[in-house]
Amino acid sequence: MSSSEQVFGRAWTYGGGAGKSAAEFWRDYSKGLTHEQRLAQVRFIARMMDDQFRVPGTNLRFGLDLVLGLVPGLGDAVTSAISLLIVHHAWQSGPRSSRWRACSATSASIS
């Protein structure tokens, strides 16, 4: 299994979203993911959003959340959608306590 399949799953790697609605794509996309694949994807998304880039010569790190936040309106919508993907994974694989923790953290960041 390739590294992209480990993070994104088979449906994403082989273009499984062609001709589907968004709801159908996300339902089919997450259907075959194991707990380890979900965890790897959530870690990848968190790293991209929080600390993917480094300011040269310093220890300051930033992610796409900061960059997208510079675009009024659109940045908030995109980061909210990405946060909802993490909530979706928590809802699919985690215990009830992690579901509510993920939902409350996302609702606090959206508002």
C-alpha positions in Angstrom: 0.0 0.0 0.0 1.4 3.4 -1.0 1.8 6.2 1.5 -1.0 8.2 -0.2 -3.3 5.2 0.2 -2.4 5.0 3.9 -3.3 8.6 4.5 -6.1 9.2 2.1 -7.5 5.8 1.4 -8.1 3.9 -1.8 -11.1 5.9 -3.0 -9.1 9.1 -3.0 -6.0 7.6 -4.7 -7.9 6.1 -7.6 -10.3 9.0 -8.2 -13.3 7.6 -6.5 -15.2 10.9 -6.5 -15.9 11.2 -10.2 -19.6 11.8 -10.9 -20.7 11.7 -7.3 -22.3 14.2 -5.1 -20.3 15.5 -2.1 -22.3 13.5 0.4 -21.9 10.3 -1.7 -18.1 10.9 -2.1 -17.5 11.4 1.7 -19.7 8.5 2.6 -17.8 6.2 0.2 -14.5 7.8 0.9 -14.5 7.0 4.6 -16.2 3.6 4.3 -13.1 1.4 3.9 -10.7 3.3 6.1 -9.2 1.4 9.1 -8.7 3.1 12.5 -5.0 3.5 11.7 -5.7 5.1 8.3 -8.2 7.6 9.9 -5.6 8.4 12.6 -2.9 8.9 10.0 -5.1 11.2 8.0 -6.1 13.3 11.1 -2.5 13.6 12.1 -1.6 14.7 8.5 -4.3 17.3 8.4 -3.4 18.6 11.9 0.2 18.9 10.8 -0.7 20.7 7.6 -3.0 23.1 9.4 -0.9 23.9 12.4 2.9 23.6 11.8 3.8 22.5 8.3 6.0 25.5 7.5 8.9 27.1 9.3 10.2 30.6 9.2 13.9 30.3 8.1 16.4 30.9 10.8 13.9 30.6 13.6 11.9 28.0 15.5 8.6 29.7 14.5 6.3 27.3 12.7 2.9 28.0 11.1 0.4 26.1 9.0 -2.3 26.5 6.4 -4.7 27.8 9.0 -2.7 31.0 9.3 -2.3 31.4 5.5 -6.0 30.6 4.8 -7.0 33.0 7.6 -5.6 35.9 5.6 -8.3 35.5 3.0 -11.5 37.0 4.5 -14.5 34.7 4.4 -13.1 32.1 2.1 -10.4 31.1 4.6 -12.8 30.7 7.4 -15.1 28.5 5.2 -12.2 26.3 4.1 -10.7 25.8 7.6 -14.2 25.0 8.9 -14.7 22.4 6.2 -11.3 20.8 7.1 -12.2 20.9 10.8 -15.5 19.1 10.0 -13.5 16.3 8.2 -11.6 15.7 11.5 -15.0 15.7 13.3 -16.3 13.2 10.8 -13.3 10.9 11.5 -13.9 11.2 15.2 -17.5 10.4 14.8 -16.8 7.3 12.7 -14.1 5.8 14.8 -13.9 7.3 18.3 -15.7 6.8 21.5 -18.5 9.1 22.5 -16.3 11.4 24.6 -14.0 12.1 21.7 -17.0 12.8 19.4 -18.3 15.6 21.7 -14.8 16.9 22.4 -14.2 17.2 18.6 -17.6 18.8 18.0 -17.1 21.4 20.8 -13.6 22.3 19.6 -14.9 22.8 16.0 -17.9 24.8 17.1 -15.7 27.1 19.2 -13.3 27.6 16.2 -16.2 28.3 13.8 -17.9 30.9 15.9 
